[in-house]
């Protein structure tokens, strides 16, 4: 059964259009119910969007009305919620954020007591309640009514946790783009503990400038400043700081694939790469997978989505995995991606190996990638067409081990995504255009 409200990363959409106060209230009401006669404890945080407080109050009202206890840590990062839920044994965690989306969108991400995204069964139960005509959940009365507790002090534990990871880093010149988002609440305090020269940009949120031509989705400003040569590394966080992209001192982008390559080799050398393998998604670059294999590191592939990466890592005890987008998971430290942890890990490698990013990336070469989305009438009919399968097989055989082709349906729309990676951009375009033309002629 498909979800109506919950996507791959919680509930998300334009506030007061898709993501309404009533929807937030009902989510709060449902998870605020008592468990085994005991009041649940819920941790909540938010990013810097203007609508964050609106949704906070709606969620809190629902939780308290059901008898739950809500602890508000104010503006923070998504990974901090995951960490603190486990450390302080909360029943649930909530992050109010739409990550890299524009300010007018917002989202509600729910975590269970293990600091992981809630189970699909619970999502469906919440959706059923949201759509119910009558509010059939019991109300709390008298002394059973819940409580709201402002608990920003809990963030000290998270900052200390990060600080221990970076305690030995020194001597690097860092430029950090905080995307006017969640990182503004944590990064300055964290980097103050490190022996590095750090300059921050886009660190003055006003409620509507989150991700606005800044952060990991808009690297232009960071790239330009990095070309000055005044810094060793540029860090670009997304709105809720669970992802990180890096820019080197020549203005080149170091994405999630490249970060995983750097850390996989480092972990392998130090004996920390569990089972000598990393977990990547099918969208990770062919060049990254080839470079890892040439370095003697196995690559495990899963479908697109950080939750699938995390699930595979947890299932088989892998220590490192992630996505090209910069969502990198270091499972020995935290069971979700954390842009600040990723930054500390890369800085630590640069410090202890005494190498620049370019030197750490020797042997790594991303292949040119071309991706086209094609609207169709029936994506299943297209994907099941034998002639298309034969064409893809033929083109892949011509590429041999010098590239790859990926044709897949959109999970939410009648779209076919056609992607090719090849030694040259021209070759990748030729392959994609040939497959797109074939699908177009099918008229499915």
PyMOL commands that set and color helices and strands:
alter all, ss='L'
color gray80, all
select helices_A, chain A and resi 21-31+52-65+78-87+120-130+142-144+152-165+183-191+215-217+220-226+256-270+274-276+286-294+306-316+339-353+357-360+379-383+386-399+425-442
alter helices_A, ss='H'
color red, helices_A
select strands_A, chain A and resi 6-7+10-14+41-46+69-75+92-96+105-111+147-150+170-177+195-201+233-237+244-248+253-254+277-281+298-302+320-322+328-330+368-375+403-409+415-422
alter strands_A, ss='S'
color yellow, strands_A
deselect
rebuild
show_as cartoon
